[in-house]
Structures are given as structure tokens and as C-alpha cells.
Amino acid sequence: MNNVIKLSEARVGQRGVITEVGTHCHHQAEDVELERRLLELGFVEGAQVELIHEGLFGRDPIAIKVDDMRVALRRREAASLTVDFGADAAAEAAE
């Protein structure tokens, strides 16, 4: 079962590990700026994330717990993050 999806597609309560930040398509300046901003906020590969809240209209924006911080993002920004939601469950089962 493939549990690797974009963070923008996640549902409240899902927890996982970031596997990729950005689109790796650096032809657009705004893509580079968004990736830099996400990295500065702590969205790095290997970070634990949990979707903790969704906005009322269109489920946007979303609140995400990143390690020990809480960050709000728009879903279009969260689409730049790829998360493995199966990795967290496998790590908890191993403990």
C-alpha cells in the first residue's frame, strides 16, 4: 500500500514523515522562494508532521504540527511537501 502523498491531500489526524520538500523544478522563482520558506519553517526531510486542523471553507488553510511546532499553511503551499504516512505507523509499531 502506497502511503506517500502530498501533504495537501492529508486528513485531520494523519501523521507521517516528510520525504521530499519542493518540486525540484527550479525554473520559477516563486517555487524556489516557497521551498526556501518551507525549509526555514522546519519542513525538512525526516521531520514528523501531523495535520491537526483544517479551515472551515474548502478545508483551507491547514494547521500542521511539525516536530514540536505548529504552523499554518495554505493547501497549495502544502502541495510542495511529500509525506510518507505509513512510515510513522511503522515506527510506532516497532517501539
C-alpha positions as CSV (number, residue, x, y, z in Angstrom):
1,M,0.0,0.0,0.0
2,N,1.4,3.4,-1.0
3,N,1.1,5.9,1.8
4,V,3.2,8.6,0.2
5,I,1.1,11.5,-0.7
6,K,1.2,15.3,-0.9
7,L,0.6,17.0,2.5
8,S,-2.2,18.9,0.9
9,E,-4.2,15.7,0.4
10,A,-3.9,14.6,4.1
11,R,-6.8,14.5,6.5
12,V,-7.0,15.6,10.1
13,G,-5.2,13.3,12.4
14,Q,-2.9,11.8,9.9
15,R,0.8,11.6,10.9
16,G,3.8,10.9,8.8
17,V,7.4,11.8,7.9
18,I,8.4,14.3,5.2
19,T,10.1,12.6,2.3
20,E,10.5,15.5,-0.1
21,V,10.4,19.3,0.1
22,G,9.7,21.3,-3.0
23,T,9.0,20.2,-6.6
24,H,12.7,20.2,-7.6
25,C,11.7,22.2,-10.6
26,H,13.6,25.5,-10.0
27,H,12.6,27.2,-13.2
28,Q,10.2,29.5,-11.4
29,A,11.4,32.0,-8.8
30,E,8.3,31.6,-6.7
31,D,8.9,27.8,-6.4
32,V,12.4,28.4,-5.2
33,E,11.1,31.0,-2.7
34,L,8.4,28.7,-1.4
35,E,10.8,25.8,-0.9
36,R,13.2,28.1,0.9
37,R,10.4,29.4,3.2
38,L,9.2,25.8,4.0
39,L,12.8,24.8,4.9
40,E,13.1,27.8,7.2
41,L,9.8,26.8,8.9
42,G,11.2,23.4,9.7
43,F,9.7,21.4,6.9
44,V,12.8,19.3,6.3
45,E,13.1,15.7,5.1
46,G,12.7,13.3,8.0
47,A,10.6,15.7,10.1
48,Q,7.5,14.3,11.8
49,V,4.3,16.0,10.8
50,E,0.6,15.8,11.8
51,L,-2.4,17.5,10.3
52,I,-4.2,19.0,13.3
53,H,-6.8,21.3,11.9
54,E,-8.5,22.3,8.6
55,G,-10.2,25.6,7.8
56,L,-13.9,25.7,7.6
57,F,-14.3,26.7,3.9
58,G,-12.6,24.4,1.4
59,R,-10.6,22.8,4.2
60,D,-8.1,25.6,3.8
61,P,-5.8,26.7,5.4
62,I,-4.5,23.8,7.4
63,A,-2.6,23.6,10.7
64,I,0.3,21.2,10.9
65,K,2.4,20.1,13.9
66,V,6.0,19.9,12.7
67,D,8.1,18.1,15.3
68,D,7.3,20.5,18.3
69,M,6.0,23.5,16.4
70,R,2.6,24.3,14.9
71,V,2.4,26.0,11.5
72,A,-0.5,27.1,9.3
73,L,-0.2,26.7,5.6
74,R,-2.4,27.0,2.6
75,R,-3.1,23.8,0.8
76,R,-1.4,25.0,-2.4
77,E,1.8,25.5,-0.3
78,A,1.4,22.1,1.4
79,A,1.3,20.5,-2.1
80,S,5.0,21.1,-2.2
81,L,5.6,18.6,0.6
82,T,5.6,14.9,0.1
83,V,4.9,12.8,3.2
84,D,5.0,9.1,3.9
85,F,2.1,8.5,6.2
86,G,3.0,4.8,6.6
87,A,6.5,5.5,8.0
88,D,5.1,6.9,11.2
89,A,2.8,4.0,11.9
90,A,5.7,1.5,11.2
91,A,8.0,3.4,13.6
92,E,5.3,3.3,16.3
93,A,4.7,-0.4,15.8
94,A,8.5,-1.1,16.1
95,E,8.6,0.7,19.5
